[in-house]
Amino acid sequence: MNEPSPPVTAAHPGQDLAGLTLQYEAAPAGHWDELRGDATPVQAQASRPKERAFSTPWQRFLEPLDKDPKDREADLNSRMRNLQRQVRDNGITYNVYAAADQPQRPWSLDLFPLMLASNDWQQIEAGVMQRMQLLERIMADAYGPQQLVLQGQLPAALVQGHPAYLPAMHGVAPVGGRYLSLAAFDLARGPDGLWWLLSQRTQAPSGLGYLIENRQIVSRQFPQAFEAMPVERLAQTYRTLIDGIKARSPAGPSAHIALLTPGPYNETYFEHAYLARYLGLSLVQGNDLTVRDERLYLKTLQGLKPVHGLLKRVDDDWIDPLELRAESTLGVPGLLQAVRCGNVLVANTPGSGFLESNALLGFMPALSRQLLGQELQLPAIPSWWCGEAAALHDVLPRIQSCVIKPTYPYNTDRQSFEPVLGHSLSRQAQNEWAGRILRDPDAHTLQTWLPLSHQPTWQVLPDGSSSIQSRPVVLRVFAVTDAQGGWQVLPGGLARLGTREGIASMQRGGSSADVWVQSPAAKVTRHTNPSAQHAGASSPHQASTIPAASDATAQRQRLVTSRAAENLFWMGRYTERTENTLRLVRLSLEILSGENQNLPCLLHFITRMATRHGLVRAGVPAAGQAHRVFERSMMAGLWDQELATSVGFNLRSVRLAAASVRERLSPEHWRLLEQAEARFFDPSQDPRDPTKPSAGLDTVTVQRLLADTSQMLAALTGAQTDRMSRDDGWRLLSIGRHLERLSFLSDAMDQAIGLGLIGEQAGFDAVLELFDSTISFHAQHQQSRTPQALMDLLVTDPDNPRSLGWVAHTLRGRLRRMGTLADGATLALADKVPQWIGMTPESLWPLPTPSPSTDSSGPLPLLATLTHGQTAARDVSDQLCGLFFTHSGEARYSVSA
């Protein structure tokens, strides 16, 4: 969109650069330069930008960086690395087309913030508040008397004819008195230095979560500048948003508010999870909710819980398959009826999408005079809806100086397309577009092309050098409705940076920047908490609102949705399954490379265990037949995504299950998951592709990788055990882990006994290794390798977390703690789990019978208990799924019936 100017090296920067002797790039000619606070002259020479001083905000920002020139570039590069590391550590992602088998794309954030002086912000704030009031009036008329259409102030094609207009909501009074609780406005600064409105978003505006993360990260890179400026804080506006939704909802201040997300494959899912955690909301998907008796409920382990307010991040088309898109799986059947009955406040009220039309901007000045009796304080970019004959006749000859935009959105039966720059088209292409417009004028809107202002960015070039380069910038600001029905503008925003070719959306490779609004001197507040002063917001892992004392009891118990419970359950199972199979592979590789590689019972054991747990493909020769073939097959199977029980599959399944409950996980927990998966799936470690340098990966290298992964899984276990609230969701995670451990260890002991491992020292040691109890055995029993000593440690020991007795005892305790759910059905499940603690080793393996082969009195008593343990693990798992996840049991247990 914008042609960049060549970079200019400041050989003698003077005082206006505050000592910043770095290569920098001025804004293109005719564009406003945010760094200098004026427009670059059209006839400017390459050396001209050095003569223009920096703007006052930028001078104050750069002043703390005034140090030795040779260290300055290294200092900014260090800050940039810190910023990028923080983005990765916080797990901030933006995925255009998220998929299970593709890595998530880190959020793109620039080092420098967009600076706004207080006088600039006053213009923006006043204009946005006025436009918010105007949009509310327009929507009230569109779903009420419709006088604007009847009087000719608005064309019917842009209201009732717009695909986003919902006739089903006509005549419905807004819950809480306001149609709009939140709106976003995209602004750009023109060459005149004034801010112009480009577009407005009312259905499900994104950016509030990324915005607060940008502030948290960038302010920490420049703490001195942030303190000195000073910068307006953000947290209060978030509190205003939630307090406003609660106050206007049917239940008032004690309302239960949820955030409706399309799910983890949505490109902005990180923001949904982050906002839910930051604002203290329940993060829900459509199938978590149900409508009963025209009221909205959340399906939880405790039953149906009422939802009084819904902050939606799903477009209106998809929120109710009963009345809108029948194919939608993102919405809630009957939701519109619940809204019509006034039983739930949806932010924003369904049907606001027509306000986003580009064509509407051209009618706003007259509408402001008609509805508010005021001239607009914030001008919009000149727009012409081609559905008006006069506008079409006026603007079509000037198509080369305009931007051609669609009137209606995508995913509708109306024609839509990507915006097109008129001046980028050839004469023939312009004529072709003119013909398209004449054939369907209603679907086209033309807007004047605005040269966007340019923001300085810190760029690291391919050769390793760095420089300040300019990029076009669009500012998104947000307005929210407070508890009294008034409006408040968040004092900051999300700056979206384009590429050299022009402004780009985040889907097309754009970047972002923080926005620093300077506070007037009278409003400066000194904080004694440095972290609060730098971040300008509450901790991202705490709710931005502090509940009153009277609400503390009501909010003490965290609701666990059935979907979240299922994902937590399987997150626990897959974590344990990954640990078990990884330990089995490590043991197998050690045996195949060690001194016992020819011991038949060991080779039979690892072959049978690897086959039973899907670690080698069917048809692979047994370890006793072909050592190296079996070894290479097992190593290749580590990354095999077609094997449903491979280590790689299990590890990836942990992350996928965790992604659906990300709002419940700390950033450290999520980072551990990503690091473990990334380390394991590092292409340099993949032996499957012979074109890669690692095609000849040896056993030692694989063992080192497995050891690293095992260490990360140990940290992950600690995060699950000690860093999560112990509610019913956590108990299901723990139950999933213990069911998996009970099943695996019972089977391993059964196979070891059947193959005679206990009678061989190497086999005995292998069982201890698989149970991860070698150190404990040597400490307690030294070299007493008797079956009874093994039973004592691995079966009946109440203190060894790897003993079957400890696992079963803990599992029973978790099930009993959930006895208040499902009419106490888990109490009966607890009774199904075997009790090994309290049994004597001799009762499981009698002294006269050192091994099964010499036992003349019948099978070992232990074998029956092992079978009992495996059967109990399967039965308890199936019944838990029926009780809480699929609701396939009796009707009284179902929360969705």
N, C-alpha and C positions, 0 to 999 in steps of 0.2 A: 504494500500500500504506500509506503514512504521510501523514497530513495535516500540512503544514508550519505552523510558527508564523509570525506576521507578523514582518518584519524590525524590529529594534530599533536605533535610533541611539544610540550612546554619547556623550552630550554631556559627561559628566564621568566618564571611564573609571576614573580612579584608578590605583594602582600595579599592580593585577592585570592590566591590559591592556598593560603595558609600553609605554605611550605610543601604542598602536595606536588612534588616534582615527578609526576608520572605521566605516561602517555594517556591522552584522553581524546574523546571524540565528541564534537559538538553536535547539537541537534541539526537535522537537515534544514536547509534554507526555507524560511516560511513557516517553521514549526516553533512552538514555544519550547524553550529550553528550561526544564525544571531546575537544573543545576545553577543557572545564572539568573533565573527569574525574569527573562524577557524572550522575545522571539528572535531567532537568528535572521539577520537581514538577508533578503533575497540576493543582494549583490555582494554578500560577504566574501572576502578572500580567505584563503586557507589560514592565514595568520591572524585574521580578524578576531576569532574567539578569545585569543589571549588578552585582548584589550578590554574585555567586558568582565566586570566583577561578578563574583558569586553572589547569589541571593543571601539575605541575612540568615535564614534558617540553616542553609548549607555552611555558611561561615561558622556558625555556632557548633554545627555537627562536626566539622573537620578540625576545629581548633585543638581538641585533645590529641589528634593524630599528628600534630606538628612536632616531628622528631627528626633525627638524622635521616636524610634521604635514602641512604643505602639500606636502611633497615625498614623503611616504610612499606615497600612492596612485600617484603617477607612478612611484615606484621599483618597486612591485610589478607595475604594468602593464608596465614595461620588462622585468622578469624573465619575465613571462608571454610577452611577444613573443619574447624570446630562447629560451624553452622551445619555443614553437610552431615557431620557425624551425629549431631543432635537430631537431625531429621531422621536419620536411619535408626538411632537408638529409640526414638519415640514411636517408630513404626508408622510414620506419616506417609500415606500412599494415595495415589490418584490413578485409577486404572480405567483406560478407555473401554477395553473389552476384557474384563476380569475373567479368568478361567482357572480351573483347578490345577492345570498342569503348566501354568505360566507364572513366572515370578512377578510379584507386584512392583509397580513402578513407583520409585520414591517421589514424594512431592517436591516440586521445583520451587526454590525460594532464593531470592537474590540477597546479597549482603546489605545493600543500601536501602533504607526506607524511603518512601515518598514523603516529602516534607510539605506540610500545609500550614501556612501562617494563620493566625487567629482570625484575621479579616477575611481570608479566603473561606475559612470554615463557617464563618457567620453567614456568608452568602449561601453556601451549600445547605447549612442546617435550616435556615429560614425557608429556602426554596423547596427542600424535600418535605418539610412539615406541611407546607401549603399544598404540595402535590399529593401527599398522603390523604389530606382532608378532601381534596378534589376527587381522588379515586374512590374514596368511601362514598361520597355523594353520588358518583356515577353508578356505582354498583347498587346502591340503595334504590336508585331510579330504575335501573335495568330489571331488577327483580321485584319492583314495586309498581308504581303508576305508569312507568315508561313514557313520561312526558317528553323526554329529550328526543325520542324517536318520533313521537306524534307531532312535535313542534318543528321537526326538521333539523334539530341541533346535531343529531347523530344519525347516520344512515342505518337502516335496519340490518343491512348486510354485515355491519361491524358489531352488531349486538346479537339479535336473535339469529342472524345468519352465520354467526361465527361458530365453528365446530366446538369451541370450548364453552359456549353458553349452554346452561343446563335448564331446559324448560321445567324440569321436575322440581326445581327450586324456586320457581316464580311464586310470589306471594308468601314466601316463608320468611318470617322475621328472624334476623340473626340472633343466635344464642349469645346472650351477654350484651346485646346492643350494638355490636360492631361486626361488620363483615370481615374486615381485615385486621389481623393481629400482627402481621409482619409483612414487609415488602422490601424489595431491593431495587436500587436505582443505579444504572450504569452511566457514569459521567465521563466527559473528556474535556480537557482544557484546549481552547482554540488559540489561534495566533494572537488574538486580542487579549489573552490572559484570563478570559472569563470561562467559567465552567458551563458546559452544555449537556443537556440530558440526551443520551443516546437511546435508552430503552428502559423498561421497567419490568420487574418480575414479581408476580403475586401468587402463582400456583404453589411452587415449592422451591423458593429461592435458596441456593446453596452458597456457602462461603463462611457462615458464622463460626463453624468449628475450625476451619483452616485459618481464619482471621486471628483467633485467639492464640493458636499455636504459633503463627508468624510473630505475634507480639512477644510471646514467651521466649522465643529463640533469639530474635534479632536484638531485643533490648538487653539480653545478656552478653551480646558481643560488643555493645557500646554502652556500658553502664554509666560512664561519666557524661557522655553526650545526652543520654536519656534523662539524667538527673538535672543537667544544666539547662535544658531547653525551656521549661519542663514540658512534659507530654501529657495530654488528657488520658485518663484511665478508662477502662472498658467494662469492668466487672459489673458496675451498677446497672448498665443497660440490660445485661443478661438477667439479672434479678428482676428488673422491671418487666421483661417479657414473660417470665414464668409467673410472677405475682399477678400480672394482668390476666393471663389465661386462667389462673386459679380463681381469682376474684370474680370473673365474669362467667365461670362455669356453673352448672346447676348446683354443685355441692359447696361452692364458695371456697374459702381459704384451705379447707381440708380436702380438696379435690385430689383425685388420683389422675395424674397426667402421664400419658405415654407418648413415645415418639415412634411413628410408623415408618419403617424402612422397607425398601424393596428386597433387601437381603444382602449377603456378603459379596455377591457378584456385581453389585452396582458400583459404578466408578467412584462414587464418593462415600462408600460404606464406612471408611475410616472416620469421616466427619460425623456420621450418624452415631457410631459407637462412642466417639469422643464427646459429642454433645450430650448424649444420654447420661454418660458418667459425670460430666461436668455440671449438668443441670439437675442431676438426681432424678432422671426420668426412667421409666421402664422402656427398654428398647424392644419393640415388638414387630413382628411380621403379620401379614394378613391372616395367616392360619392360626395365629395366637389368639385371635379375637373372634367373638361370636355375638350376634344380636339376639336377645330374648325379650319378648314383650316390649319391643321398640326401645330397648336399652342396650348399651354396649358393655360387653364383659370381656375380661381377660381370662383365658384358660390357664389355670395354675395347678400346682400339685395340691393346693389347699381347696380347690374347687373354683367356681366362677367368682371373680372379683370385679366389681363395677369400675368402669373407666369413665371419667367425667370430662376429660379433655384430651384431644389428640393433636399433637404437632406433627403434621404429615410431611413426609418427604417423597410422596408418591403423587404423580400427576392425577388430576381429577378423573381422567378417562378410566383409570384402572382401580378406583377405590371401592367400587360396588359392582360386582359382576351381575347382580340381580337386575340392575336398572341401566347400567352403562355397558362396558365391554364384557360380553358374556364369557370370553375366553380368558379373562384376567384371573391370575392366581395370586395377585399382589394385594387385592382388596378384601373387603368384608361384606358378604351378602347381607343386605338390609341396613347398611350404614346410613344411606341417605334418608331412610325412613326414621331412624333414630335422631338424625339431625333435624328433620322436619318437625318432630315431636318435641324438640327442645331439650332432649335428654343428654346430649353430648355436644360440647363445643369443639369444632374442628377448625384448626388454624392452618390455612385460611378457609373460610366458608366455601364449600365446593361451588364451582361456577365462576371463579374469578379469572379464569384463563383468558377471557376475551379482552381483559384490560392490558394484556401483554402485546397486543397487536401493534406492529409498527405504524399502521395507518392511523391509529387513534391519536398519535402525537400531534398531527396537523389540526385536530379539532379542539385540542386542549385550551388554547388561549381564549376562544369564544366561550367554551364551557366554564372556564374560570370566571369570566365576567358574568355569565348567566347564573351560576350556582353560588359563587362566593362574593360576587361584586368586587372582584379584585383583578388586577393584572398579575400575570405570573412573574414571580421573583426569580425563578430559575428557568432560563429559556431552554427550549428543546431544539434539537437540530431540525431545520425546516424539512417538512415531510408533505408529500402529496399522495393521496390515495387515488389511484387511477380509475376507481369505480365512479368518480365524479367527472362528468364530461368536461367541465370547465378546468378542473385541475389537470386532467389528461391533456387537454389542448394546450395548456400553459407549459407543462413540464416536458412533454415528449420531445420537443425540438432540442432540449438541453440535456438529453440523456447522457451525453459524454461527460458531463460534469457532476453526475449523480451516482449514487449507489442504488442498484436495483435490489429490493428486498421483498421477501414473500409477505403477503398480508396475513396468511393463515399458517398455523404450525404444521410440523411433520406429523406423520401417523394419523392423518385424517383423509377424508375423501376429497378434500380440496387440493388444488395444485400448490406445491411448495417446492423450494429449491434453495440452494446456497446463495448468499448475497454475492452480487457481481459488481465490480468496479467499472463504471462506464468508461473512464479514461484508459482502462487497460484493454478495451475491446478495439478491434479493427473496425473500419467503417462498415464492412460487410456484416460483422457480428453485431454492431449496433443496430443495423437495419433489421437483422433477424430478431433481435430482442424487441425492437419496436413492434414487429409483427406479432410476436407472442403476446405482448401487452395488449394490443388492439383486439386480439382474439379472446382474451380473458382478462379484461381490465381489473375486475374486482380482486383478483389474486395477486396483483402487483402494487407495490408502494415504492415510490422514489424518494430518496432523501439526499440532501446536499452532502457532498463529500467534505468532511472536516479534517484538515491536517491535524493529526493528534500531537499533543505535546510529547516530548521525549524525556525519559527518566534516565539518569546515570546508573549504570550497572557495573558490577565487578566481574570481568571475564578473564578466565585463564585460557590462554591460547594453546593450540596443539604443540607448539614448540616449547611450552613451559613458561613463557613470558606472560605478564599480566598487564591489563590496561583497563581504563574506565571507558566504556562504550555506551552510547545512548540507545535506548529502545523505546518504541511507542508504548504509552501507558493508558489504560482505562481504569477508572476508579469506581468500585462498587461500594455504595453506602447503604446502610440498613436503617429502617424506621420501624419502631415497635409501638404497640398500643399498651398503655399502662392500665392500672386497676380502675381508674376513673373514666376510662374511655378516651383520654387524651393521647398525644403522640410524643415520642421521644426518639431522637436520632442518635445512633451510636456514634460517639466522637472518635471516629477512625474509619477503617474500611479495609477492603481487600483490593490491592492494586494488582491488576493483571498486565503483564508485560508481553509484548509481541516480539516477533523475530524481525530481522532486517527487512523482510518482505512486507511487514505490516502487523497490525494487531492480530493476535491469534488467540483463540480460545484455549483452555487448558487441554482439550482433547487434541489439539493440533500442534502441540509442542510449545505452548506458551509457558511463561514462568509467572511468579508472583512476588510481591514485595509487601512488607509491613507499611502501615500508614501512620505517621506521627503528626498529630494535630497539636499545635502549640497552644498551651493554656494562656489566657490573659493573666497578667501579673496578679490581679486581685483574687484569682481562683487557685493560686498555687497552694498546695497542701503538702507539708513536709511529713514524710512517713518515717517512723523509727524502725520499721522492718525493711531491711534492704531488699530482700527478695520481692516483697510486695511492691516496693517502689520501682524496681526494674521491670517486673513483669506487667504491672498495671492491671492485674487480675488475680482472682483466687487461684489456688492450686488447681491444675487441670484434673486432678483425681478426687476432688471434693465437689460437693454441690455448691453452686454459687449462692444458694439461699440457706439461711440458718433457720431451721424450724423453731417455732415458738415452743415453750415448755409444754403447752397443752397438746401439741402435735407429736411430742417425742414418743409417747407410747404407741400411737397409731402408726408411726413410721418406723418402729423398731424392727418389725419383722419384714424382711425383704421378700417380695413376691418372686416365685420361681415359676416361669411359664413351663408348660409341658414340653415345648420345643427346646427351651434352654436346658431343661432337665435331661432330655434325651441326648443332647449334644454333650453335656457334662458327663453323663454316664459313659458314652462311647469315647469321649476324650480320655477318661480314666482307663477304660479297657485297652484302647490302642496304645496308650503310654506304657502300660504294663506289658502288653504283647510285644511292643518294640524292644523293651528291656530283655524280656525272656528270649526272644528269637536272636537278638544280638549276642546275648551271653552264650547261647547254644552254638552260634556260628564261631565265636571266639574259641570255645572249648573244642569244637570239631577241628578247626585249623591247627590248634596246638597239638592235638592228638596225631593228626596226619603228618605233622612236621617233627614230632618228638620221638623219644626212644620207645614209646609204646605203640608205634604206628602199625605194628604187625600183630597186636593182641586181638584175637578174634572177637571176644566179647565186647571190647570197646568199639571196634569197627562196626559190628552189628548194631550196637546201641546208637551211634551217631547216624548211621544210615536210616534206622527206623525213626528216630526222632526228627531228622531233617525231612524225611518223606512225610511223616504225619503232620508236620507244621509247615509244609509247602515251601521249604527252603531250596529244594532242587526240583527240576522238572521231572515229570513222569518219563520213565524209560532210561534215565541216567544210570549207568552201572553202579552197583553198590561199592562202598568204600573198600571192602575186602577184595573186590575184583579188579578195580582200577583206581588206585589211590589218586593219581594226578587228575584223571578225568572228573572224578567226584569232587576234588578240591576246586578245580577251575569252574565247574558247574555251580558249586555253592557260592563262589565269589561273584560269578556273573549274576547269580540270582539275587544278590544284594540290591541291585538297582532295577530289577525286573519289575516293571509296572503291570505286567500281565499276570503275574503271580499274586493272587489276592492276599497272600499271607507273607510276602517277602518283607524283609526289614525296611526297604525303601517305601513300599506301599503302606506299611503300618505307620512309619514316621510321618509320611505325608498326610495320612488320615488323621493323625493327632492334630496337625495344623489346621486341616479343614474343619474338624469338629470345633476347635478352639475359635476359628474365625467367626462362627455363628454365635459365640457368646463372648465376643471380644470386649464388650463393655464391662464384663466381670473380671477381666484380667488386667493386672498392672502392666505398664509399659515394659518393665523388666521381664515379666513372665512372657509376654508376647515376643520380646526380643530374643529370649532364649530359644523359643520355638523356631523362629526364623533362622537364627544362627545355626541351630542343630541341623535343620533341613538343608540350609545352604552349604554347610560344611560337608554333609554327607553326599549331596548331589553335585558337588563341585565337579565340573566337566573334566578337570585335570586328573580326577581320581576314577573316571569311568572306564573300565576295561573293555567295554562292549564294542567300542568303535575302533577298529584297527588303524584308522587314519590319524588317531590322536597319539601324542607322545606316550600316553599311559597304557598303550595296548599291551605292553609286556609287564603289567603291574604284578609285583611279586607278593608273596604271602606276608612278608614283613611289613610292607607298605599298607596292605589291607588291614593287618592287625593294628597298626598305628592309627589308621582312620577309625577303626572300630573302638579303639581305646578312647580316642577323642570324643566320639559320639556318645560312648558310655558315660564319660565324665559330664557331658552336657545334659544327658538324661538324668543323671544323679542330681544336678542342679535343678532340673525341671521338676523332679520329684519333691525336692525341698520347697520349691515355689508352690506346688499344689498342696503340700502338707501344711506349710507354715505361713503362707502368704495369702490365703483365701479365707473369707468369712465362712464359718462352719454352719451354714444353713442347710436346708434340705437339698439344695442343688449340690453343695459340696459333698454331702453324705452320699448322694448318688454317684458322684465322681469316685469317691472312696470305695463304695460298694462295687463299682465297675472294676476298679483295680484289684480288689481282693477276690472277686469272682474269677477274674482272669488268672491270678496267681494261684488260687486254689486248684483250678482246673489244670494248669500247666504243671505244677509241682506234684500233684497227685499222679498225673500221667507219667511224669519223669520217674518217680519212685517206683511205680508199677512196672515200667519197662526195665528199669535197672535191676529189679529183683528177678523178673522173669528171664533176663539174659545172664544172670549170675555175676553181675558186677560187684556185689557186696563181698564176695569171697576173694576177689583180687585186689591187691593194694592199689594198683593203678585205677581200677574201676571204682573202688571206695573213694579215692581222692577225686575222681571225676564227678561223682555224685555231690560231694561237698562243694566242688567248684561251681556246679550248676545251681546249687542252692545258695551260692554266695556266702558260705558259712565256714570256709577253710580256717580263717583266723580264729573264729570263735571255738571251733572244735579243738584246735591245738591248745588254746588257752585253758579249756575245761577238761579235756580228756587226754592231752599230750599225745602219746603214740598208741593209745588203747583203741585199736581199730576193730572193735567188736560190733556186731549188729545192734546190740542193746545200747551201746554208746551212741550209735548213729540214730536210733529211734529216740533217744533222750533229747538230742539236739535238734533233729530235723522233723520230729513229729509231735512230741509232747511238751517241749520247752515253752513256757508261758512268756519268756522274755526275748526270744529270738524272732524278729519280725519276718524271718524267712522260714520259720517252722510251720508245718501244717496246722498245728494246734493254735498258734498265735493268729494265723490268718483266719481260721474258722471262728475263733473267739471274737476277733475284731469285727468280722463280718456280721456275726449275730448281734453284736452291740449296735452296729450302724442300723441294721434292720429294725431293732427294737426302738431306737430313737425316732424312727419314722412311723411309729405305731399309731400316731394321731391321724394319719392319712388313710384314705381308702377304707374307712371303717375298721381299722386295725388289721388289715390283711397282711401287712408285713410281719406281724407278730407270729403268724402261722408259718411264714416263710423262714423266720429265724429258727424255728424248731426243726426245720428240715436239715439244717447244717450240722454235720457230725461234730461231736465233742471229743477232742483228743486230749485236751488238758485235763489232768487228773488221772489219766490212764498211766500205767507203769510200762516201761519199755518191754519188760518180760511178758506182759499180757499181749503185746503186739507181736513179739518175736520171742517165743519161749526159749529158755536157755538150752534145753536139750536139743534144740534144732538150730544149728548154726547156719544152715542154708536150706533152701527149698528142696534141693536135690537129695538131701539125706534125711528129709522129714518123712517118717513112716506113719505119722498119725494124721495126715491130712494137710490141706493148704494152710499157709500162715494166716492168723487172724488179721494181720495188717492188710492183706490183700482185699478183704471184704470192706474194710473201712476206706481204702483208697478208691474202690469202685463207688462206694457211697459218696465220697467227696466229689468225684467227677460227675455223678448223676445229680447231686444237689446243686452243683454250680450251674449245670444246664437248666434244671427246673426253675431255680430261683431267677435266673436271667430271663427265661421265657415269661414267667409270671409277672415279673417287674415290668417288662415291656407291655404286657397286656393291661396291667393296672394303670400305668402312668403315661405311656407313649402312644400305643395304638388304640387303647381303650377298647380292646376286644373282649374283655371279661364281662362280668355281669353289669347290667345297666347302672346299678347303684354306684359303681366305681367310675363311671365315665363322666368326665367334665364337659364333654362335647355333645352329649345326647340331649 
